[in-house]
């Protein structure tokens, strides 16, 4: 089995942006490194995500608003396509 080839020192360990403790992963919204004490778990989705306390203050930990935004965005695109088809149908006649 070949040896692992070292590319560089691997960099330092990530630190939490809020308290400076060792980070356990990134925030699901802002991608900042956070520790387990400075995050909350999301509610209302099929998977559980960790978000930082700053993102929770800005948008809460529920994902209902994000799902509503996505559905409205998709409906907006479908509505624009429907209007384009109707306009083209009217111009062809």
C-alpha positions as CSV (number, residue, x, y, z in Angstrom):
1,X,0.0,0.0,0.0
2,X,1.6,3.3,-1.0
3,X,2.3,6.0,1.5
4,X,0.1,9.1,1.7
5,X,1.8,12.1,0.0
6,X,1.7,15.3,2.0
7,X,0.7,18.3,0.1
8,X,1.3,21.0,2.8
9,X,1.0,21.3,6.6
10,X,-2.8,21.0,6.2
11,X,-3.4,24.4,7.7
12,X,-4.5,25.1,11.2
13,X,-7.6,23.9,12.9
14,X,-10.8,25.8,12.3
15,X,-12.0,28.0,15.2
16,X,-15.6,29.0,16.0
17,X,-16.4,32.5,14.8
18,X,-18.4,33.3,17.9
19,X,-16.3,31.9,20.8
20,X,-13.0,30.7,19.4
21,X,-13.4,27.1,20.4
22,X,-12.5,24.2,18.1
23,X,-15.1,24.2,15.3
24,X,-17.0,21.0,14.5
25,X,-18.4,22.1,11.2
26,X,-19.8,25.0,9.0
27,X,-23.1,26.8,9.5
28,X,-25.6,25.5,6.9
29,X,-26.5,29.1,5.9
30,X,-23.4,31.3,6.1
31,X,-20.8,28.5,6.0
32,X,-18.9,30.0,9.0
33,X,-17.1,27.5,11.2
34,X,-19.0,26.9,14.5
35,X,-18.7,24.8,17.6
36,X,-21.4,22.7,19.1
37,X,-22.2,25.3,21.8
38,X,-22.8,28.1,19.3
39,X,-25.2,26.3,17.0
40,X,-28.9,25.2,16.9
41,X,-30.4,22.4,14.9
42,X,-33.0,23.2,12.2
43,X,-36.6,22.0,12.3
44,X,-39.1,21.2,9.6
45,X,-36.8,19.6,7.0
46,X,-36.1,16.0,5.9
47,X,-32.5,16.4,7.2
48,X,-31.2,18.1,10.3
49,X,-28.8,21.0,9.8
50,X,-26.7,23.0,12.2
51,X,-26.9,26.8,11.9
52,X,-25.1,29.4,13.9
53,X,-26.8,31.6,16.5
54,X,-26.4,34.7,14.3
55,X,-28.3,33.0,11.5
56,X,-30.9,31.8,13.9
57,X,-31.4,35.4,15.1
58,X,-31.7,36.6,11.5
59,X,-34.1,33.9,10.2
60,X,-35.0,31.4,12.9
61,X,-34.3,27.7,12.9
62,X,-37.4,26.6,11.0
63,X,-37.1,25.9,7.4
64,X,-40.7,26.7,6.5
65,X,-39.8,30.2,5.1
66,X,-37.1,28.7,2.9
67,X,-39.5,26.1,1.5
68,X,-42.1,28.8,0.8
69,X,-39.6,30.9,-1.0
70,X,-38.5,28.0,-3.1
71,X,-42.1,27.1,-4.1
72,X,-43.0,30.7,-4.9
73,X,-39.8,31.1,-7.0
74,X,-40.7,27.9,-9.0
75,X,-44.3,29.1,-9.4
76,X,-43.0,32.5,-10.6
77,X,-40.9,30.8,-13.3
78,X,-43.9,28.6,-14.3
79,X,-46.1,31.7,-14.5
80,X,-43.6,33.5,-16.7
81,X,-43.4,30.5,-19.0
82,X,-47.2,30.3,-19.2
83,X,-47.4,34.0,-20.1
84,X,-44.7,33.5,-22.8
85,X,-46.6,30.6,-24.3
86,X,-49.9,32.5,-24.3
87,X,-48.2,35.6,-25.9
88,X,-46.6,33.4,-28.6
89,X,-49.9,31.7,-29.2
90,X,-51.7,35.0,-29.6
91,X,-49.0,36.3,-32.0
92,X,-49.2,33.2,-34.2
93,X,-52.9,33.6,-34.8
